[in-house]
Amino acid sequence: LVLELNQVIIPTYGTVPDQQNLHTPEWADFDDKPDSLFFSDGQRRIDFVLVYEDESKKITHKRSDRKKQKKKRQKYESNLISNGLQLEATRSVLDEKLIFVKVHAPWEVLCTYAEVMHIKLPLQPSDLKTRESAFNWFSRLFSVDENVIKPEQEFFTAPFQKEHLSNFYIQDKDTFFNPATRSRIVHFILSRVEYATKNNVKKFGINKLLDTGIYKAAFPLHDSSFRCKSTDSDCPSERYHLYREWAHPKNIFKLQPLDFIRKYYGEKIGIYFAWLGFYTNMLIVAAVVGVGCFLYGCLTKDHCTWSQEVCDPNIGGNIIMCPQCDKVCTYWNLTITCESSKKLCIFDSFGTLVFAVFMGIWVTLFLEFWKRRQAELEYEWDTVEYLEQEEQVRPEYEARCTHAVKNEITQQEEHVPYTTCGKCIRMTFCTSAVFFWILLIIASVIGIIVYRLSVFLVFSAKLPKHINGTEAIRKYLTPQTATSVTASLISFIVIMVLNVIYEKVAILITDFELPRTQTDYENSLTTKMFLFQFVNYYSSCFYIAFFKGKFVGHPGNPVYWLGKYRNEECDPGGCLLELTTQLAIIVGGKSIWNNIQEVLLPLVGGQSLAVYPRVVPRWEQDYHLQPTGKLGLFYEYLEMVIQFGFVTLFVASFPLAPLLALINNMLEIRLDAWKLTTQFRRMVPQKAQDIGAWQPIMQGIAILAVVTNAMIIAFTSDMIPRLVYYWSFSVPPYGSHSSHTMKGYINSTLSVFNISDFKNASKPFSPWFGNQTTCRQVYRDLRYPPGHQHQYEHNIYYWHVIAAKLAFIIVMEHVIYFVKFIISYVIPDVSQKTKSKVKREKYLTQKLLHENDLKVVKKTMGKIADKIIRGVDSTFGPKAE
């Protein structure tokens, strides 16, 4: 790239000027045209705006520092002019300390850098016919008005070459490069122009100048206000149309104008909204099935036999449960859990199994169909060969290229920022730092577990005394419920706090790692952030689903955690309801928190809604908007992929998760659109071929989701023990009923314990009431009763259940994985129609360029041949007398 720039740019625009012979921008006063997008001459379009504070009016820096900053800025602007850009400076209308430097790229500069950057531009209008789909009439009902936002004309494109300028579809030089492409080219130049040299190391790039405060902002202009159209009749007012037809809440049920978004903001923004819209549309099917399963649970809960037994005063009322903690906990009656058992019947039903299998297939369909849609967008948006041709090295990487190495392919010397040993040291340090933070998250999870264990003792001892006279509250506010809800809230707060800290740490680690391209940078940061977020968000759910209540021993020999805290036990119905509560709090709380942030923070920090006391130019209005972060839409992707994990990994315990995600995403699309069009400066358009590292991350989640949902049904829910009891232990030889039934299930699964076998360390303080000498163990312990030769050991029912659980996991996983494999094989990543379009474009492009080259050659050879023939005739022809 450096070689290309030296060969192409420097010979064209001259060498870098000396400090004594600096070029300076033109100065012009504001012409009272607030919607103008041009220099004061009304001819040259503003492609970028730089903002700085007049050094002579600064009061916060030393005079020597101000001089250094001014010197760097002046050299930078002079070098921009030397590289062909045109600058015009105008003082602020509202704050006389601010100077706005408007940047314009002339035609010659645009052509030169379009070739360097391998930008694809139109050759000729596409002649491929689009076949009308049978469902087009339906999609038109939800599409934007084509009279307002007209469909983009399709072209065959090719990487731009100046020598083939005549081959490209140029109707008007002013519109051949659209504003997004112009801004992208200018930003490329701004990122690579030098402003100082220190210790033989060149310093360059607008990002460094922004970080050091020499410039306060750098951004391309919005083309109009979002409230009203531009007063300039030639301005298309694309921002206004995007707000009215896309970002406005009235469009919540409309399809997005993706081509128009891509045209205004670039492919990177366009691909995000395309993916988010596609994901949201696919959630409609999942939400409908999830609601159906939930309604099925609601309709069948009154026929739930085991719940009826818990609530029956003659069955559950006569079952006394053993204390759930040492000494301070009391004996309790099973009917206390009546309300929770009724709720559990809604979520722990046959519909849950159906929904878990469905979601395993749904997630595969989603990923496969998205690949096809992504391939279509790659063709339509000219990013099929983007990574191989267009992506440039990051300026931060170029600045550190001081080590010379030989390229194994070209055998030429090239520069890299570090040696092989240095790269290994960097990678080792970065990996260690990431694992340290993951261990920190695990430590916080352990802290939450310790809180749960210790606070349960307090709730068990205090709660019944304080709510003893209020029966209605006592039904719902059990020690288990109080512990679960408070722990979930604390876990949510810890998650949010650690998120804020780790985001900064992850960026520092990735900056130190020094990836070569922006795609490499984002993929590296994505991997680090997701590993952290995965542990941060999902650890508490994994604990409740797969560890809580699984290793508790029995009242005579309880298992202690860290040698001090007795392990938590689940309710008699299992931990599924608690997992549902945890998911509802985290998913609901996260959605509410993020949406509040997205609405309030831009309003607090920006001035998009401000009413100015005088006429203010477009560049100054945009300056007072919120700046876009360096990571762009990274956090939006992260938020959605974390949600995708909740929707798929634990959906067996909460079938309403897709519905909540659907509602959130419908708002999220419009909120993100609203932020971009009204609250933020226009982002620098960037190319993107796909959604990057998020695709393999979602594929990994999809594979893991099959395992987690199978294990939730097997080990967290009560479905397998109920089925085993129904088919094997309710009838002889193990049961006493004449036919298969669920009657007697509760009495059969709660093991008996003799209170005289309590150890002194765990014997309760509270006196025993009644004449019974036994109590029941919690959570289907399935042990032999006291007096049996194998008392308190696991009985045959337990081993039947374990075998059934393992068999269920193996069968469910293999069935779903087989279906996933078949779906992946049957649905190709690229549709045949898209393949044909790509081949057709390549054929026509090569034919057009080749034929034009042949015409030039023939024309040139024809002239040479004519000259030769004329020369021969004049040499051998008859001489005049």
Summary of the structure (lengths in Angstrom):
residues: 881
radius of gyration: 34.9
end to end distance: 66.1
largest distance: 151.2
contacts: 2717
relative contact order: 0.11
helix: 59%
strand: 9%
